[in-house]
Amino acid sequence: MLLVCRFTVPESDVERFTARAHTALELLTAQPGCRGGRLCRATEDAEGWLLAVEFESMAAYRRALSPFEVREHVVPLLSEAATDEPAAYEVLGEAVGGHVEQRTSLLARDAGTVRLGEAAGPAEPR
């Protein structure tokens, strides 16, 4: 599972933002199931920042957000990320040394059409 959060940070807030992002990385990468994380700055836009953290699974990601210290420091930062595009991605292919390992999606085929509370079927037919 890959968490990708994009931020727009004015130059005047860079020092404060990077301190918060480094704390988030320290806390998240200390959690079981976290493979690592990165804080990146866009090369074409000085205000564009990206926080990317990889987890072994969706369950590991959810568990990583549970500790109080993470909820206190990380969740508020993540809530400031751009919300106009997805932030959580499942990894379906990974390449190391020129070899691509394909992974099977864990999402159901109808995941994009089933609404919250409809796992057993919609209460009213559409």
VMD Tcl script that builds the backbone (N, CA, C; Angstrom):
set m [mol new atoms 378]
animate dup $m
set s [atomselect $m all]
$s set {name element resname resid chain x y z} {
  {N N MET 1 A 0.851 -1.155 0.000}
  {CA C MET 1 A 0.000 0.000 0.000}
  {C C MET 1 A 0.893 1.213 0.000}
  {N N LEU 2 A 0.590 2.142 -0.861}
  {CA C LEU 2 A 1.383 3.355 -0.990}
  {C C LEU 2 A 0.510 4.551 -0.669}
  {N N LEU 3 A 0.949 5.351 0.309}
  {CA C LEU 3 A 0.274 6.588 0.671}
  {C C LEU 3 A 1.005 7.717 -0.032}
  {N N VAL 4 A 0.287 8.503 -0.833}
  {CA C VAL 4 A 0.875 9.610 -1.582}
  {C C VAL 4 A 0.062 10.864 -1.288}
  {N N CYS 5 A 0.678 11.804 -0.588}
  {CA C CYS 5 A -0.018 13.045 -0.231}
  {C C CYS 5 A 0.738 14.227 -0.816}
  {N N ARG 6 A 0.005 15.060 -1.544}
  {CA C ARG 6 A 0.592 16.251 -2.157}
  {C C ARG 6 A 0.207 17.479 -1.343}
  {N N PHE 7 A 1.175 18.384 -1.183}
  {CA C PHE 7 A 0.962 19.592 -0.401}
  {C C PHE 7 A 1.409 20.807 -1.194}
  {N N THR 8 A 0.750 21.922 -0.982}
  {CA C THR 8 A 1.190 23.219 -1.493}
  {C C THR 8 A 1.651 24.005 -0.284}
  {N N VAL 9 A 2.949 24.335 -0.263}
  {CA C VAL 9 A 3.546 24.968 0.906}
  {C C VAL 9 A 4.223 26.270 0.483}
  {N N PRO 10 A 3.709 27.409 0.933}
  {CA C PRO 10 A 4.355 28.687 0.627}
  {C C PRO 10 A 5.762 28.725 1.238}
  {N N GLU 11 A 6.662 29.440 0.601}
  {CA C GLU 11 A 8.057 29.510 1.060}
  {C C GLU 11 A 8.153 29.898 2.528}
  {N N SER 12 A 7.268 30.758 2.979}
  {CA C SER 12 A 7.300 31.214 4.370}
  {C C SER 12 A 6.968 30.100 5.367}
  {N N ASP 13 A 6.341 29.013 4.911}
  {CA C ASP 13 A 5.955 27.909 5.789}
  {C C ASP 13 A 6.823 26.665 5.645}
  {N N VAL 14 A 7.843 26.719 4.790}
  {CA C VAL 14 A 8.641 25.524 4.482}
  {C C VAL 14 A 9.303 24.949 5.730}
  {N N GLU 15 A 9.889 25.761 6.554}
  {CA C GLU 15 A 10.603 25.253 7.732}
  {C C GLU 15 A 9.642 24.523 8.678}
  {N N ARG 16 A 8.511 25.125 8.946}
  {CA C ARG 16 A 7.507 24.510 9.827}
  {C C ARG 16 A 6.961 23.227 9.200}
  {N N PHE 17 A 6.649 23.283 7.904}
  {CA C PHE 17 A 6.107 22.111 7.214}
  {C C PHE 17 A 7.097 20.950 7.234}
  {N N THR 18 A 8.363 21.218 6.894}
  {CA C THR 18 A 9.341 20.123 6.844}
  {C C THR 18 A 9.559 19.511 8.225}
  {N N ALA 19 A 9.521 20.324 9.276}
  {CA C ALA 19 A 9.650 19.773 10.630}
  {C C ALA 19 A 8.482 18.834 10.933}
  {N N ARG 20 A 7.277 19.245 10.576}
  {CA C ARG 20 A 6.093 18.408 10.791}
  {C C ARG 20 A 6.159 17.142 9.941}
  {N N ALA 21 A 6.592 17.281 8.695}
  {CA C ALA 21 A 6.680 16.126 7.792}
  {C C ALA 21 A 7.740 15.141 8.275}
  {N N HIS 22 A 8.852 15.635 8.786}
  {CA C HIS 22 A 9.891 14.742 9.309}
  {C C HIS 22 A 9.381 13.988 10.536}
  {N N THR 23 A 8.621 14.664 11.388}
  {CA C THR 23 A 8.011 13.993 12.535}
  {C C THR 23 A 7.055 12.908 12.058}
  {N N ALA 24 A 6.256 13.228 11.037}
  {CA C ALA 24 A 5.324 12.237 10.476}
  {C C ALA 24 A 6.076 11.027 9.938}
  {N N LEU 25 A 7.168 11.276 9.220}
  {CA C LEU 25 A 7.957 10.168 8.682}
  {C C LEU 25 A 8.559 9.328 9.805}
  {N N GLU 26 A 9.075 9.974 10.831}
  {CA C GLU 26 A 9.650 9.233 11.958}
  {C C GLU 26 A 8.602 8.343 12.616}
  {N N LEU 27 A 7.423 8.907 12.867}
  {CA C LEU 27 A 6.369 8.151 13.535}
  {C C LEU 27 A 5.828 7.020 12.665}
  {N N LEU 28 A 5.565 7.297 11.396}
  {CA C LEU 28 A 5.002 6.272 10.511}
  {C C LEU 28 A 5.996 5.149 10.230}
  {N N THR 29 A 7.243 5.510 9.962}
  {CA C THR 29 A 8.224 4.472 9.612}
  {C C THR 29 A 8.640 3.643 10.822}
  {N N ALA 30 A 8.301 4.081 12.016}
  {CA C ALA 30 A 8.574 3.294 13.223}
  {C C ALA 30 A 7.489 2.251 13.470}
  {N N GLN 31 A 6.403 2.319 12.718}
  {CA C GLN 31 A 5.281 1.392 12.917}
  {C C GLN 31 A 5.547 0.065 12.206}
  {N N PRO 32 A 5.102 -1.044 12.810}
  {CA C PRO 32 A 5.241 -2.351 12.159}
  {C C PRO 32 A 4.536 -2.352 10.803}
  {N N GLY 33 A 5.160 -2.932 9.820}
  {CA C GLY 33 A 4.566 -3.022 8.492}
  {C C GLY 33 A 4.862 -1.845 7.589}
  {N N CYS 34 A 5.578 -0.846 8.096}
  {CA C CYS 34 A 5.951 0.288 7.243}
  {C C CYS 34 A 7.296 -0.006 6.604}
  {N N ARG 35 A 7.370 0.102 5.294}
  {CA C ARG 35 A 8.596 -0.194 4.551}
  {C C ARG 35 A 9.512 1.019 4.393}
  {N N GLY 36 A 8.978 2.210 4.531}
  {CA C GLY 36 A 9.794 3.414 4.397}
  {C C GLY 36 A 8.985 4.564 3.852}
  {N N GLY 37 A 9.573 5.731 3.894}
  {CA C GLY 37 A 8.872 6.909 3.418}
  {C C GLY 37 A 9.829 7.957 2.897}
  {N N ARG 38 A 9.273 8.908 2.168}
  {CA C ARG 38 A 10.073 9.985 1.569}
  {C C ARG 38 A 9.299 11.288 1.604}
  {N N LEU 39 A 10.043 12.371 1.787}
  {CA C LEU 39 A 9.506 13.709 1.632}
  {C C LEU 39 A 10.203 14.301 0.427}
  {N N CYS 40 A 9.431 14.775 -0.540}
  {CA C CYS 40 A 9.988 15.267 -1.797}
  {C C CYS 40 A 9.462 16.664 -2.100}
  {N N ARG 41 A 10.282 17.440 -2.801}
  {CA C ARG 41 A 9.873 18.770 -3.251}
  {C C ARG 41 A 9.888 18.768 -4.778}
  {N N ALA 42 A 8.873 19.350 -5.371}
  {CA C ALA 42 A 8.773 19.403 -6.836}
  {C C ALA 42 A 9.920 20.229 -7.406}
  {N N THR 43 A 10.437 19.801 -8.526}
  {CA C THR 43 A 11.520 20.549 -9.170}
  {C C THR 43 A 10.986 21.676 -10.046}
  {N N GLU 44 A 9.715 21.591 -10.451}
  {CA C GLU 44 A 9.128 22.614 -11.316}
  {C C GLU 44 A 8.318 23.656 -10.556}
  {N N ASP 45 A 8.027 23.393 -9.280}
  {CA C ASP 45 A 7.175 24.281 -8.497}
  {C C ASP 45 A 7.688 24.284 -7.062}
  {N N ALA 46 A 8.269 25.388 -6.629}
  {CA C ALA 46 A 8.875 25.461 -5.292}
  {C C ALA 46 A 7.866 25.232 -4.175}
  {N N GLU 47 A 6.583 25.412 -4.450}
  {CA C GLU 47 A 5.564 25.210 -3.420}
  {C C GLU 47 A 4.988 23.794 -3.421}
  {N N GLY 48 A 5.395 22.973 -4.370}
  {CA C GLY 48 A 4.873 21.614 -4.476}
  {C C GLY 48 A 5.689 20.616 -3.671}
  {N N TRP 49 A 5.035 19.922 -2.765}
  {CA C TRP 49 A 5.684 18.926 -1.910}
  {C C TRP 49 A 4.901 17.622 -1.969}
  {N N LEU 50 A 5.587 16.507 -1.694}
  {CA C LEU 50 A 4.971 15.191 -1.722}
  {C C LEU 50 A 5.502 14.375 -0.551}
  {N N LEU 51 A 4.605 13.731 0.146}
  {CA C LEU 51 A 4.955 12.789 1.204}
  {C C LEU 51 A 4.489 11.421 0.731}
  {N N ALA 52 A 5.406 10.477 0.623}
  {CA C ALA 52 A 5.073 9.129 0.167}
  {C C ALA 52 A 5.577 8.125 1.195}
  {N N VAL 53 A 4.684 7.233 1.627}
  {CA C VAL 53 A 5.036 6.224 2.626}
  {C C VAL 53 A 4.486 4.891 2.146}
  {N N GLU 54 A 5.327 3.859 2.210}
  {CA C GLU 54 A 4.912 2.536 1.744}
  {C C GLU 54 A 4.703 1.599 2.927}
  {N N PHE 55 A 3.613 0.835 2.856}
  {CA C PHE 55 A 3.270 -0.141 3.882}
  {C C PHE 55 A 3.132 -1.516 3.248}
  {N N GLU 56 A 3.324 -2.557 4.042}
  {CA C GLU 56 A 3.206 -3.929 3.540}
  {C C GLU 56 A 1.799 -4.242 3.050}
  {N N SER 57 A 0.802 -3.613 3.667}
  {CA C SER 57 A -0.586 -3.918 3.318}
  {C C SER 57 A -1.486 -2.777 3.777}
  {N N MET 58 A -2.736 -2.826 3.358}
  {CA C MET 58 A -3.715 -1.843 3.814}
  {C C MET 58 A -3.906 -1.978 5.321}
  {N N ALA 59 A -3.906 -3.204 5.810}
  {CA C ALA 59 A -4.061 -3.423 7.254}
  {C C ALA 59 A -2.902 -2.792 8.024}
  {N N ALA 60 A -1.688 -2.913 7.507}
  {CA C ALA 60 A -0.523 -2.300 8.173}
  {C C ALA 60 A -0.653 -0.780 8.176}
  {N N TYR 61 A -1.147 -0.212 7.085}
  {CA C TYR 61 A -1.378 1.239 7.012}
  {C C TYR 61 A -2.386 1.675 8.068}
  {N N ARG 62 A -3.490 0.960 8.148}
  {CA C ARG 62 A -4.531 1.318 9.123}
  {C C ARG 62 A -4.026 1.182 10.552}
  {N N ARG 63 A -3.266 0.119 10.824}
  {CA C ARG 63 A -2.693 -0.052 12.165}
  {C C ARG 63 A -1.695 1.060 12.475}
  {N N ALA 64 A -0.942 1.499 11.475}
  {CA C ALA 64 A 0.066 2.542 11.677}
  {C C ALA 64 A -0.570 3.866 12.079}
  {N N LEU 65 A -1.817 4.091 11.677}
  {CA C LEU 65 A -2.505 5.337 12.032}
  {C C LEU 65 A -3.175 5.273 13.401}
  {N N SER 66 A -3.128 4.133 14.068}
  {CA C SER 66 A -3.830 3.944 15.334}
  {C C SER 66 A -3.165 4.544 16.573}
  {N N PRO 67 A -1.845 4.481 16.732}
  {CA C PRO 67 A -1.247 4.984 17.969}
  {C C PRO 67 A -1.574 6.461 18.211}
  {N N PHE 68 A -1.737 6.809 19.491}
  {CA C PHE 68 A -2.129 8.172 19.847}
  {C C PHE 68 A -1.175 9.211 19.257}
  {N N GLU 69 A 0.126 8.982 19.386}
  {CA C GLU 69 A 1.103 9.960 18.902}
  {C C GLU 69 A 0.966 10.185 17.391}
  {N N VAL 70 A 0.645 9.137 16.643}
  {CA C VAL 70 A 0.438 9.271 15.198}
  {C C VAL 70 A -0.831 10.089 14.944}
  {N N ARG 71 A -1.900 9.783 15.664}
  {CA C ARG 71 A -3.142 10.543 15.488}
  {C C ARG 71 A -2.960 12.004 15.881}
  {N N GLU 72 A -2.087 12.246 16.840}
  {CA C GLU 72 A -1.854 13.614 17.310}
  {C C GLU 72 A -1.018 14.436 16.335}
  {N N HIS 73 A -0.005 13.820 15.722}
  {CA C HIS 73 A 0.926 14.570 14.868}
  {C C HIS 73 A 0.756 14.324 13.369}
  {N N VAL 74 A 0.493 13.097 12.981}
  {CA C VAL 74 A 0.457 12.742 11.555}
  {C C VAL 74 A -0.891 13.046 10.918}
  {N N VAL 75 A -1.963 12.641 11.552}
  {CA C VAL 75 A -3.294 12.813 10.961}
  {C C VAL 75 A -3.598 14.282 10.654}
  {N N PRO 76 A -3.287 15.239 11.553}
  {CA C PRO 76 A -3.524 16.648 11.194}
  {C C PRO 76 A -2.724 17.088 9.959}
  {N N LEU 77 A -1.496 16.609 9.837}
  {CA C LEU 77 A -0.696 16.949 8.651}
  {C C LEU 77 A -1.337 16.372 7.393}
  {N N LEU 78 A -1.729 15.102 7.450}
  {CA C LEU 78 A -2.338 14.463 6.275}
  {C C LEU 78 A -3.637 15.141 5.876}
  {N N SER 79 A -4.343 15.701 6.850}
  {CA C SER 79 A -5.609 16.376 6.539}
  {C C SER 79 A -5.392 17.664 5.756}
  {N N GLU 80 A -4.163 18.164 5.701}
  {CA C GLU 80 A -3.841 19.374 4.944}
  {C C GLU 80 A -3.406 19.076 3.511}
  {N N ALA 81 A -3.310 17.808 3.169}
  {CA C ALA 81 A -2.889 17.427 1.814}
  {C C ALA 81 A -3.985 17.757 0.811}
  {N N ALA 82 A -3.597 17.860 -0.455}
  {CA C ALA 82 A -4.553 18.105 -1.535}
  {C C ALA 82 A -5.576 16.980 -1.554}
  {N N THR 83 A -6.833 17.335 -1.699}
  {CA C THR 83 A -7.903 16.329 -1.679}
  {C C THR 83 A -8.556 16.128 -3.041}
  {N N ASP 84 A -7.971 16.705 -4.085}
  {CA C ASP 84 A -8.583 16.600 -5.407}
  {C C ASP 84 A -8.160 15.347 -6.170}
  {N N GLU 85 A -7.377 14.480 -5.529}
  {CA C GLU 85 A -7.003 13.220 -6.153}
  {C C GLU 85 A -6.748 12.183 -5.062}
  {N N PRO 86 A -6.752 10.892 -5.412}
  {CA C PRO 86 A -6.572 9.838 -4.414}
  {C C PRO 86 A -5.221 9.945 -3.700}
  {N N ALA 87 A -5.159 9.410 -2.470}
  {CA C ALA 87 A -3.923 9.418 -1.705}
  {C C ALA 87 A -3.430 8.009 -1.397}
  {N N ALA 88 A -4.307 7.022 -1.399}
  {CA C ALA 88 A -3.917 5.650 -1.068}
  {C C ALA 88 A -3.972 4.796 -2.333}
  {N N TYR 89 A -2.888 4.093 -2.594}
  {CA C TYR 89 A -2.778 3.256 -3.790}
  {C C TYR 89 A -2.323 1.859 -3.393}
  {N N GLU 90 A -2.888 0.841 -4.049}
  {CA C GLU 90 A -2.369 -0.499 -3.824}
  {C C GLU 90 A -1.303 -0.759 -4.886}
  {N N VAL 91 A -0.219 -1.368 -4.476}
  {CA C VAL 91 A 0.902 -1.634 -5.379}
  {C C VAL 91 A 0.588 -2.893 -6.174}
  {N N LEU 92 A 0.560 -2.768 -7.511}
  {CA C LEU 92 A 0.242 -3.903 -8.380}
  {C C LEU 92 A 1.440 -4.385 -9.187}
  {N N GLY 93 A 2.515 -3.659 -9.138}
  {CA C GLY 93 A 3.738 -4.068 -9.805}
  {C C GLY 93 A 4.916 -3.411 -9.122}
  {N N GLU 94 A 5.987 -4.174 -8.950}
  {CA C GLU 94 A 7.184 -3.640 -8.305}
  {C C GLU 94 A 8.397 -4.179 -9.046}
  {N N ALA 95 A 9.307 -3.287 -9.376}
  {CA C ALA 95 A 10.484 -3.694 -10.139}
  {C C ALA 95 A 11.747 -3.524 -9.306}
  {N N VAL 96 A 12.599 -4.540 -9.345}
  {CA C VAL 96 A 13.908 -4.499 -8.712}
  {C C VAL 96 A 14.881 -5.179 -9.652}
  {N N GLY 97 A 15.966 -4.494 -9.990}
  {CA C GLY 97 A 16.992 -5.097 -10.836}
  {C C GLY 97 A 16.510 -5.509 -12.208}
  {N N GLY 98 A 15.555 -4.780 -12.768}
  {CA C GLY 98 A 15.081 -5.080 -14.110}
  {C C GLY 98 A 14.006 -6.146 -14.182}
  {N N HIS 99 A 13.570 -6.658 -13.043}
  {CA C HIS 99 A 12.522 -7.687 -13.012}
  {C C HIS 99 A 11.280 -7.097 -12.348}
  {N N VAL 100 A 10.138 -7.231 -13.025}
  {CA C VAL 100 A 8.879 -6.722 -12.483}
  {C C VAL 100 A 8.098 -7.862 -11.843}
  {N N GLU 101 A 7.735 -7.664 -10.586}
  {CA C GLU 101 A 6.892 -8.616 -9.878}
  {C C GLU 101 A 5.471 -8.073 -9.896}
  {N N GLN 102 A 4.561 -8.826 -10.493}
  {CA C GLN 102 A 3.166 -8.407 -10.560}
  {C C GLN 102 A 2.435 -8.916 -9.330}
  {N N ARG 103 A 1.510 -8.107 -8.845}
  {CA C ARG 103 A 0.713 -8.485 -7.684}
  {C C ARG 103 A -0.760 -8.463 -8.065}
  {N N THR 104 A -1.537 -9.283 -7.412}
  {CA C THR 104 A -2.974 -9.352 -7.645}
  {C C THR 104 A -3.671 -8.307 -6.801}
  {N N SER 105 A -4.621 -7.617 -7.386}
  {CA C SER 105 A -5.379 -6.609 -6.661}
  {C C SER 105 A -6.232 -7.260 -5.584}
  {N N LEU 106 A -6.310 -6.603 -4.442}
  {CA C LEU 106 A -7.156 -7.082 -3.356}
  {C C LEU 106 A -8.528 -6.416 -3.377}
  {N N LEU 107 A -8.712 -5.469 -4.302}
  {CA C LEU 107 A -10.001 -4.790 -4.411}
  {C C LEU 107 A -10.984 -5.653 -5.191}
  {N N ALA 108 A -12.213 -5.665 -4.728}
  {CA C ALA 108 A -13.259 -6.395 -5.442}
  {C C ALA 108 A -13.524 -5.717 -6.784}
  {N N ARG 109 A -13.975 -6.477 -7.753}
  {CA C ARG 109 A -14.239 -5.921 -9.082}
  {C C ARG 109 A -15.251 -4.773 -9.044}
  {N N ASP 110 A -16.189 -4.835 -8.095}
  {CA C ASP 110 A -17.215 -3.789 -8.014}
  {C C ASP 110 A -16.892 -2.733 -6.953}
  {N N ALA 111 A -15.631 -2.639 -6.525}
  {CA C ALA 111 A -15.247 -1.705 -5.458}
  {C C ALA 111 A -15.579 -0.258 -5.807}
  {N N GLY 112 A -15.557 0.080 -7.072}
  {CA C GLY 112 A -15.846 1.451 -7.482}
  {C C GLY 112 A -17.330 1.763 -7.586}
  {N N THR 113 A -18.177 0.737 -7.451}
  {CA C THR 113 A -19.609 0.964 -7.609}
  {C C THR 113 A -20.406 0.712 -6.336}
  {N N VAL 114 A -19.822 -0.024 -5.387}
  {CA C VAL 114 A -20.524 -0.332 -4.146}
  {C C VAL 114 A -20.290 0.802 -3.161}
  {N N ARG 115 A -21.386 1.322 -2.624}
  {CA C ARG 115 A -21.280 2.424 -1.662}
  {C C ARG 115 A -21.152 1.883 -0.249}
  {N N LEU 116 A -20.737 2.757 0.661}
  {CA C LEU 116 A -20.587 2.398 2.058}
  {C C LEU 116 A -21.878 1.791 2.587}
  {N N GLY 117 A -21.779 0.656 3.249}
  {CA C GLY 117 A -22.944 -0.007 3.811}
  {C C GLY 117 A -23.648 -0.954 2.855}
  {N N GLU 118 A -23.139 -1.099 1.626}
  {CA C GLU 118 A -23.794 -1.948 0.628}
  {C C GLU 118 A -23.032 -3.243 0.344}
  {N N ALA 119 A -22.127 -3.632 1.202}
  {CA C ALA 119 A -21.309 -4.822 0.923}
  {C C ALA 119 A -22.163 -6.061 0.682}
  {N N ALA 120 A -23.309 -6.147 1.357}
  {CA C ALA 120 A -24.184 -7.308 1.184}
  {C C ALA 120 A -25.229 -7.037 0.089}
  {N N GLY 121 A -25.175 -5.886 -0.515}
  {CA C GLY 121 A -26.136 -5.513 -1.546}
  {C C GLY 121 A -26.829 -4.217 -1.154}
  {N N PRO 122 A -27.254 -3.441 -2.105}
  {CA C PRO 122 A -27.921 -2.182 -1.784}
  {C C PRO 122 A -29.267 -2.420 -1.091}
  {N N ALA 123 A -29.585 -1.506 -0.148}
  {CA C ALA 123 A -30.869 -1.617 0.541}
  {C C ALA 123 A -32.028 -1.419 -0.431}
  {N N GLU 124 A -31.810 -0.555 -1.407}
  {CA C GLU 124 A -32.810 -0.323 -2.449}
  {C C GLU 124 A -32.140 -0.520 -3.809}
  {N N PRO 125 A -32.793 -1.234 -4.692}
  {CA C PRO 125 A -32.194 -1.445 -6.014}
  {C C PRO 125 A -31.950 -0.101 -6.701}
  {N N ARG 126 A -30.896 -0.032 -7.449}
  {CA C ARG 126 A -30.578 1.215 -8.168}
  {C C ARG 126 A -31.363 1.321 -9.429}
}
mol reanalyze $m
mol bondsrecalc $m
mol representation Tube
mol addrep $m
